[in-house]
């Protein structure tokens, strides 16, 4: 286990109690780590496990024990006197983008994150925002049976959080807090700038902020060949680890495409309640960069919209260097309620 961590993180001295994220681990490195552990140790750990077991000691202890059934709901912090905050996965489906936010939130706020169905072996992605919200509401209720509920989400996750809030309200529950981190109520294919039909163009647009890929470079390749090509480029540019295998990368891509299509097909209905919208101060090349208007369409679904500008780009607004202001606003709002 120590050798796996050293190879992946490029750190020669790692203690068994050192935290993966404090050592420089990030979202796709976390996926690579779990993929490598599962391959080399013949295990079937879920991708979300690092949020709760982020040291070698804790991971090894978990591996020695019998694994629990998979759940899309991960308790990042169960303790605290406040009402829990639930945070929905972004377009890529995995939850490690929220690790820095989790560290910046007040410790009195219980924090749960929800992972997309489809990232683990044998899973099929849920193919609409409405069905996703319905599915995850039941998991949320398994932790918190009664309202008021506090929901949030980054990028695509904001759409699922919004729809979950609408469905909970229709069931008679109170929504105490709804925060969207650079999510848009309008998601046409033109706005997202993603070609869902052309796999090569889709991948080129999806990773535009991180990797230089021309769609024509991928033309004529098989689907697996395209993924291998993108992986090789991503590894060379330090975006992902060489330990991310093609099968896992394929599942990630399928979840991205599924969620992109779900966003395009979703129509946000009217919402009787407050929405907090957080927008990054910097523009990016991301397909999920929304620039059409400050409100990003949310003024058409609610009359109670608060907009906050926070440091970073769409992809970096939740990272350690930028998330402090956003987390501070969340803390002040949640601790007052």
N, C-alpha and C positions, 0 to 999 in steps of 0.2 A: 504493500500500500504506500509506504514512504517513497519507494522508487517511482511509482506511478505519479505521485504528486510532484516529485522533483523534476521528472521529465516534462510534465505538462506545464508547470509554472516557471521552469528554468531557474529554480532556487536550489542551491546545493545543500543548505542546512534547514531542515524542517523538523520541528518538534511535533510530537503526537497530539499536543493540545493547541497547536497553532491553527487559527481560523482561516479557511480557504479564501474568503473574501478579503480579509485583511492582508493576505499575502499577494493580492493582486488579481484574484480570480474574478471573472465577470461572466455574463450570461452564457455566451456560447462556449467558453472554457468549461463552465459547469456541465453543460451538455456533453462535451467531449470527455470530461472526467468520468462521469457516470457510465458513458458508453464504453470507455476503456476498462473500467472496473468490471462491468458486466461481461465483457469479452474475455479478459484475462483470468478472471476468477470464477467464471461460469455462474454468474449471479443474474438476477433480474430486478435490480433496484429501480424504483421509479425515479424519473428525472427530478421530482420535487424534493427528494430526500435531503439534499444539501442545505435546504433552508432550516431544517431542524437538527441535522447532524453534520455540522460544517468543520469538524476536526477529524483527524485520522483516528483518534481514540474512539470518538462517538460512532463513526462509520464502521469501524472494526467490530465494535460491540453490537451494532445492529446486525451486521452480517452473521455473527455467531448465533444470534437469536433467530427465531422463526419470523419471517417477514409478515407484516399485516397486509390485508387486502388493499388494493389500490384505491385511493380516494383523490378526487380533484381538489379537495379542500386541504390546505396546509396551514396549521397553526404556527405562525411565526412567533407570536407571543400570546399565550393564553391568559396570563395574569393581568390584573388591572381592574380598577373600580369603574372605569368608563364603559359605555356601550361599545361593543366591538366595531371595528372598521373592516369592511370586506373590500378587497381589491381584485378586479377581474383582469385576466391575461390580455396582453396586447396581441397584435395580428399573428406574431410568430408562435403564440400559444404557451411559451414557457414563462415562468414567474420570476426568474432571477433578476430581471430588470428592476424589481422592487427592493432589492437587498439594501441599497443605500437609503432609500426612503424609510425602510423598516428601522434602520439604525438611528435615523434622525427624528422619528416620531417619539413623543413622550412615552415613557415606560408605563404610564398609567392607562394607556390606550391599548386594549387587546387588538391584535392585528392578524387577519387571515387573508391568504391569497388563494385564488382559484386558477387552476391550470386547465388548458384546453384538452378536451377529449380528442385523441388522434395522435398524440406524441409517443404513446407507448405501443409496444408490439400488439398486434391483433385488434387495435382500436380503429373505429371509423369516425371521422370528424362529424360533428352535428352541423347540419347544412343550412341553418337560418338563425338569425339573431333572436327571433321570438322563441324558437325551440331551445336555444342555449339558455336564455333567461329562465324559462320554465324548469329546465333541468337543474340549473345551479341554485335556484331558489330553494329546492328541496334539501340540498346539501347545507345551505345557510341555515335553514330551519332546524337541521339536526344539531346545530350548535346553539342557535338562538331561536327558540320556538315562537316567541312573540316579539312584536315591535316595541319601540320604534327602531328602524334599521338605518344603518349608515353604510353607504355604498360609494365606490369610486372605481376608476379605471383609466389607464393610459391608452391613447390612440384608439384602436379598435375596441379595447376593453371598456372605454367610456360608453360606447354604444350598448354593450351588453348590460353595463351597470344601469344605464338610463332605462332600457327596456325592462330590466328586473324591477326597478323602482315603479314603473307604470303598472306592471302586473301585480306587485305587492299592494299598491294603492287600490287596484280594482278588487282585490281580495279583502279590503277593509283594514289593511295595516297602515301604520303611519311611517313616513320616511322623514327621518330627522336630519339627514345630511346626504347630499349627492354632489360629488366632485368629479369633474372630467378633466383629464390632463391632455390637452391638445387633441380633443376628439371633435369630429365634425358631424353635424346633423345631415349634411348633404354629401353623398359619396358616390357620385357618378363615376364611370370609368375615366372620363376626361379629367375630373378633379384628382382622382387617385393616380392618374398617369401610369396605369398598369394595363398591359395587353394580356388579358386572361386567356385568350385563345392561343396565342403564340408563346410556347414555353420558353423559347430563347429570349424573346423580348421581355417577357414577364420577369425572368431572373435578372436580366440586365437592369431593368427599372427598379427592382426590389432592392438590389445591393448598390445602387448608384452612389450613395454617400460614402461607401467603404471600399468598393472594388471597381476598377475600370474594366468593364466588359462591353464589347460591342455585340449586338444581337447576331450580326453576320458571322461572328466567330463561332457561334453555337449552331448555326444552321447546318443541316445535314447529319447531325449527330443523333444517336438514339437518346431517349430520355435519361438513361443511366449515364451515357457518355457526357451529356450536358452537365449533369450534377457532378461527375468526376472532374470535369474541366473547371467548373466554378469553385469546387473544393480546393483544387490545386492552386488556383489564383489566390483564394482566400488565405491559404496556408502561407504562400510566399509573401503576402502583404501583412502577415501577422494578425489577420482578422479572426481566424479559428485555428485550433490545434489540428495537427495531422492525424490525431486519434479519433476525430469525428468520422464514423464510418458512413458508407454510402446509404445503407438501410436507414440509419437515423436521420441523415441529411434529407433523404427522400420523404420521410414522415414530416420533418420540419417544413419542407417545401409544400407538401400537400396541405398542411394546416394553414400555411400562409395563403395559398390559393383559395382554399375553402373560405377562410375568413374574409379575404378580399372580395370574393363574390357575394358573401353574405352581407357585407357592408354596402355593396352596390345595390343589392336587392331590397335593403331595409328602408322603410319609410317611417321616420320618427313622428309619432302622434303627439297630440297636445298633452301637456304636463302641468298639473296644478300644484306647483311647488317651486322652491328655490333651487337653482342650479349654480354651482361655482365652476367657472371655466378658467383653467390655467393655460396661458399661451406662452410659448418661448419667445425671447426677445430677438433671437437670430434666425435667419432663414437657412434652409439646408437643401440638399438635392433629393431628399427623401420623397418617395412616392406618397407618403402620408403627411407631407407638409401642406398645411391649409393656409392659403393667403387671400382667398376671395373676399373676406370681410372679417372684421374683428370678432363678431359674434359667432361666426362659423355656422350660421343657420339656426342657432338655438333660440334667438329672439322670436322665431316663428312658432316655437312650441311652448314657450313659457314667458310670462310677463315679469318674472322675478329672476333675472340673470345678473350675476356678478362676475366681472372679468378681471383677472389678475395677470400681469406680465411678470414672468420669472426668467432668471438667467438660463442660457443654453440654447441649443437647437432642439428640434423634435426628438432626435435620438439621444441627446445628452442632458435633457432637462431634469432627469431623475438620477443622474450620476452624482457622486459625492461632492464634486466641486461646485455643483449648481443647485442641488436639491434643498439646501438649507432654508432659503426663503420660502419655497413652496411648503416645506414641512412646518415652518414656523407659523404660516397662515393656518394650516390644518390644525396644529396644536392649539393655537389661540381660539379657533372656532369650536373645536370639539370639547375643549376643557371648559368653555363657557356654558355650553348647552347642558 
